[in-house]
Amino acid sequence: MPNSSEIIAHIDGGSRGNPGPAAFGVAIETVTGEPITAFGKYIGRTTNNVAEYNGLLAALEFALSHEHPRLRVLTDSELMAHQINGRYKVRSPDLKPLFDKAKGLISRLESFSIRHVYREENREADRLANQAMDDAASGKAPREPPPLNPKIMAPAPHAASPEISKTVAKNSQSAAATIHEGAIHSRTQLPLFDAEEADGQIHRKK
């Protein structure tokens, strides 16, 4: 049975030129597929991966600020999903502070998962990111996020307790099983791979 306190965030980030004009898109819904909010934001000249991480941070900040302690993230960035899940190391000096900030926010949630999906399953977030880039290129003022649905956005009945948050933070550092991709993982340390160098193959350019 779906947990009513969990929300699902479809996120995407893009850069035209990599680096170049960049933006991210976030579309958030309930576990039953009812839309909650959706927005895109232009973030200036940067890379695809930086834009992807900004989308993740926006989703995390939304969940925490609206008292939703359970968040599921779907992204078409395989690189970011594997880095957050502990399968890839983060060596890029541009990504490391964003990664650290994301892990800090994740530790404050009761539960969190991130999973790589194909772009076809992430069309709305992709559209929002591209719309933000189009608006910036044409000189349009940034679009404000649509109003929240007040019925859906009622505070979750049980916010994460400090004890739960500490447990999540501790476990996320020692085992990949606490932050997963829909499967039960061994508590042994997963192998780390050097992935930034293969970014062009891992992430499709917009």
C-alpha positions in Angstrom: 0.0 0.0 0.0 1.5 3.4 -1.0 2.7 5.6 1.9 0.7 8.8 1.8 3.6 10.8 3.2 5.9 9.9 0.3 6.3 12.1 -2.7 7.9 11.4 -6.0 10.2 14.0 -7.8 11.0 13.7 -11.5 14.1 15.8 -12.0 16.3 16.8 -15.0 19.1 19.2 -15.8 20.4 20.4 -19.1 23.2 22.5 -20.6 23.3 23.7 -24.1 27.0 23.5 -24.9 28.1 21.6 -21.8 29.2 24.0 -20.4 26.7 26.5 -21.6 23.3 28.0 -20.7 21.8 25.6 -18.2 18.6 24.9 -16.2 16.8 22.3 -14.3 13.3 21.1 -14.1 11.4 19.4 -11.2 7.9 17.8 -11.4 6.6 16.5 -8.1 3.6 14.2 -7.6 2.0 11.9 -5.0 2.6 8.2 -5.1 -0.7 7.8 -6.9 0.4 10.2 -9.7 -1.5 13.3 -8.7 0.5 16.4 -9.5 1.7 18.6 -6.6 3.9 21.2 -8.3 6.3 21.6 -11.2 8.9 24.3 -12.0 12.1 25.0 -13.9 14.9 27.4 -13.1 17.7 28.8 -15.3 21.0 28.7 -13.4 23.4 30.4 -15.8 26.4 29.0 -17.7 27.5 25.6 -16.4 27.5 21.8 -17.2 24.8 19.2 -17.5 25.9 17.5 -14.2 25.8 20.7 -12.2 22.3 21.4 -13.5 21.3 17.8 -12.6 22.5 18.3 -9.0 20.7 21.6 -8.7 17.5 19.8 -9.7 18.1 17.2 -7.0 18.8 19.9 -4.4 15.6 21.7 -5.3 13.6 18.5 -4.9 15.2 17.8 -1.5 14.6 21.4 -0.3 11.0 21.2 -1.4 10.4 18.0 0.5 12.0 19.3 3.7 10.4 22.7 3.6 6.9 21.2 3.1 7.4 18.5 5.8 7.4 15.5 3.5 10.0 13.1 5.1 9.8 10.5 2.5 11.1 11.3 -1.0 11.6 9.2 -4.1 13.7 10.8 -6.9 13.6 9.7 -10.6 16.4 11.1 -12.8 17.8 10.4 -16.2 21.3 11.2 -15.0 22.9 7.8 -14.4 26.0 9.5 -13.2 24.3 11.4 -10.4 22.1 8.4 -9.3 25.2 6.2 -9.0 27.2 8.9 -7.2 24.4 9.4 -4.6 23.9 5.6 -4.2 27.7 5.2 -3.6 28.6 3.3 -6.7 30.7 6.1 -8.3 33.2 8.4 -6.6 32.8 12.2 -7.0 36.1 13.7 -8.1 34.9 16.8 -9.9 35.5 20.0 -7.9 32.3 21.4 -9.3 30.2 18.5 -8.2 31.7 17.7 -4.8 30.1 20.6 -2.8 26.8 19.9 -4.5 27.1 16.2 -3.6 28.0 17.0 0.0 25.0 19.4 0.3 22.7 16.8 -1.2 23.9 14.1 1.3 23.4 16.5 4.2 19.8 17.1 3.1 19.1 13.4 2.5 20.3 12.7 6.1 17.4 14.8 7.4 14.8 12.7 5.6 13.1 9.6 7.1 13.5 7.7 3.8 15.1 8.5 0.4 15.7 6.7 -2.8 17.1 7.8 -6.2 16.7 5.8 -9.4 18.0 6.2 -12.9 15.2 6.2 -15.5 15.3 6.8 -19.3 14.4 10.2 -20.6 11.1 8.8 -21.9 10.0 8.4 -18.3 11.1 11.9 -17.4 9.5 14.0 -20.1 7.9 16.7 -17.9 11.1 17.5 -16.0 13.0 17.6 -19.3 10.4 20.0 -20.8 10.6 22.3 -17.8 14.4 22.5 -17.9 14.3 23.3 -21.6 11.5 25.8 -21.2 13.6 27.6 -18.5 16.5 27.8 -21.0 14.3 29.0 -23.8 12.8 31.7 -21.6 16.3 32.9 -20.5 17.5 32.9 -24.2 14.5 35.1 -25.2 14.9 37.5 -22.3 11.6 36.4 -20.6 11.3 36.8 -16.9 11.6 33.5 -15.0 8.3 31.7 -14.5 7.1 31.3 -11.0 6.2 27.8 -9.9 2.5 27.0 -10.2 0.5 27.3 -6.9 0.6 24.3 -4.6 -2.4 22.1 -4.2 -3.4 22.8 -0.5 -5.1 19.4 -0.1 -2.1 17.5 -1.2 0.4 19.8 0.6 -0.9 19.3 4.1 2.0 18.5 6.4 2.9 14.8 6.6 1.6 13.2 9.8 5.0 12.0 11.0 8.0 14.1 10.3 11.4 12.4 10.7 12.6 12.4 14.3 16.2 13.4 15.2 16.9 9.7 16.0 15.7 8.5 12.6 17.6 11.2 10.8 20.8 10.3 12.7 20.3 6.6 11.8 19.8 7.5 8.1 22.9 9.7 8.1 25.0 7.0 9.8 23.8 4.2 7.6 24.2 6.3 4.4 27.9 6.6 5.1 28.5 3.0 5.9 26.2 1.0 3.5 24.6 1.4 0.2 21.5 -0.4 1.4 20.0 2.7 3.1 19.9 4.6 -0.2 18.9 2.2 -2.9 17.5 1.8 -6.4 14.6 -0.3 -5.5 16.6 -3.4 -4.6 18.2 -4.8 -1.4 21.9 -4.4 -1.5 24.6 -6.1 0.5 26.1 -4.1 3.3 29.5 -4.6 2.0 31.1 -1.6 0.3 30.2 -1.4 -3.3 33.0 -0.8 -5.8 33.7 2.7 -6.8 34.3 3.8 -10.3 35.8 6.9 -11.9 32.8 8.2 -13.9 33.3 11.9 -14.6 35.7 11.1 -17.4 33.0 9.1 -19.2 30.3 11.8 -18.7 29.7 12.1 -22.5 28.7 8.5 -22.7 26.7 8.3 -19.5 24.5 11.4 -19.9 22.9 12.4 -23.1 23.4 16.1 -24.0 20.3 18.1 -24.4 
